[in-house]
C-alpha cells in the first residue's frame, strides 16, 4: 500500500523492464510467498499479531531487518493480498516458504476475506486506498 512500499518493482512488469525482455518471453511466473505475512515500517496490516504468536513468528522466522536489525511486523497469511498479487502478475504456480516456522504453533489462522463495517468484501476486490484498507 503506497507510500509504505519498497522502491523496487516486484511485479512481473518489473521483471520485463529490469531485464529488458518482452512479456512473451516469460513462460513461467512463480509467486513466492512466506507461510505468514510480514511488514517493515508503517502502514495498514490487517492480519498483524500483537501477541505471543506474532513474537513467535518473528523469533522463529528471524524476522529482523538485515541492515537495521529492526523487528518486522508479523501476521497471519493474507489470502486477499495474495489474490490481488495473482491478479496483477498472473502466477502459473506458487512457492510457499518458511513453513517450518509454523511448526509447533498451537494455533494457525489464515485471513480468507476482508470485512469493512461488518460487510464481507466481494471476492477479488482489494481496497484501493490506505483509508479503506485501515478499515479492514
C-alpha positions in Angstrom: 0.0 0.0 0.0 1.6 3.2 -1.3 3.5 5.0 0.2 4.6 2.2 2.5 6.3 0.1 -0.2 9.7 -0.8 -1.4 11.3 1.3 -4.1 11.8 -1.8 -6.2 9.2 -3.0 -8.7 8.4 -6.6 -7.5 5.8 -7.4 -10.2 6.2 -9.3 -13.4 6.3 -5.9 -15.2 9.4 -5.1 -13.1 11.0 -8.3 -14.4 10.4 -7.2 -18.0 11.7 -3.7 -17.5 14.5 -4.7 -15.2 15.8 -7.4 -17.6 14.8 -5.8 -20.8 12.7 -8.7 -22.0 9.2 -8.7 -23.5 6.3 -10.3 -21.6 6.0 -13.0 -24.2 9.5 -14.3 -23.3 8.3 -15.2 -19.8 6.6 -18.6 -19.8 6.5 -19.4 -16.1 5.6 -16.9 -13.3 6.2 -18.3 -9.8 4.7 -16.4 -6.9 7.0 -16.7 -3.9 5.3 -16.1 -0.5 6.0 -16.8 3.1 3.6 -19.0 5.0 2.8 -15.9 7.1 2.8 -12.2 6.4 5.4 -9.6 7.4 5.7 -5.9 7.0 8.5 -3.4 7.6 7.7 0.1 8.8 4.2 1.8 8.9 1.0 1.2 7.1 -2.1 -0.9 7.4 -1.6 -4.5 8.2 -5.0 -6.4 8.6 -3.6 -9.6 10.0 -0.9 -8.2 12.3 -0.4 -10.0 15.5 0.4 -8.1 18.7 0.6 -11.2 20.9 2.8 -14.2 21.6 2.0 -15.6 18.1 3.5 -12.5 16.5 6.5 -12.8 18.7 6.9 -16.5 17.9 6.7 -15.8 14.2 9.3 -13.1 14.5 11.7 -15.2 16.6 11.3 -18.5 14.7 11.4 -16.8 11.3 14.3 -14.5 12.2 12.2 -11.5 11.1 14.5 -8.6 11.7 15.9 -6.1 9.2 19.2 -7.2 7.7 20.8 -3.8 8.0 19.0 -2.1 10.9 18.1 -5.2 12.9 14.6 -3.6 13.4 11.9 -6.2 14.2 9.5 -6.8 11.3 5.7 -6.8 12.0 4.3 -10.3 11.7 0.8 -11.6 11.0 -1.2 -14.5 9.6 -1.2 -15.4 5.9 -3.4 -12.9 4.0 -5.2 -14.6 1.1 -6.9 -11.4 -0.2 -3.5 -9.8 -0.8 -2.2 -12.9 -2.5 -5.3 -13.0 -4.8 -4.6 -9.3 -5.7 -1.0 -10.1 -6.4 -2.0 -13.0 -8.6 -4.4 -10.7 -10.4 -1.6 -8.3 -11.2 1.1 -10.9 -12.0 -0.8 -14.0 -13.4 1.2 -16.6 -11.5 1.5 -20.1 -13.0 2.4 -21.5 -9.6 3.2 -20.6 -6.0 6.2 -21.4 -3.9 5.4 -21.2 -0.1 8.4 -20.6 2.0 9.1 -20.7 5.8 6.5 -23.4 6.5 8.9 -24.7 9.2 8.4 -21.5 11.2 4.8 -22.6 11.8 5.7 -26.0 13.3 4.9 -26.2 16.9 2.4 -23.4 16.9 -0.7 -24.2 18.9 -2.9 -22.1 16.6 -2.7 -21.3 12.9 -5.1 -18.8 11.2 -5.4 -17.6 7.7 -7.3 -14.5 6.5 -9.6 -15.6 3.7 -11.6 -12.4 3.2 -11.8 -8.8 4.3 -14.7 -7.1 6.1 -15.4 -3.4 6.3 -18.1 -2.2 8.7 -19.2 -5.8 9.2 -19.7 -6.5 5.5 -17.6 -9.0 3.7 -15.9 -7.6 0.6 -16.6 -9.2 -2.7 -14.1 -11.9 -3.8 -11.4 -10.4 -5.9 -11.9 -6.9 -4.6 -8.9 -5.3 -2.9 -9.1 -1.9 -1.1 -7.7 0.8 -3.3 -6.8 3.4 -0.7 -4.9 3.4 2.6 -8.0 4.8 4.3 -10.1 1.9 3.1 -7.5 -0.7 4.0 -7.3 0.7 7.5 -11.0 -0.1 8.0 -10.5 -3.8 7.2 
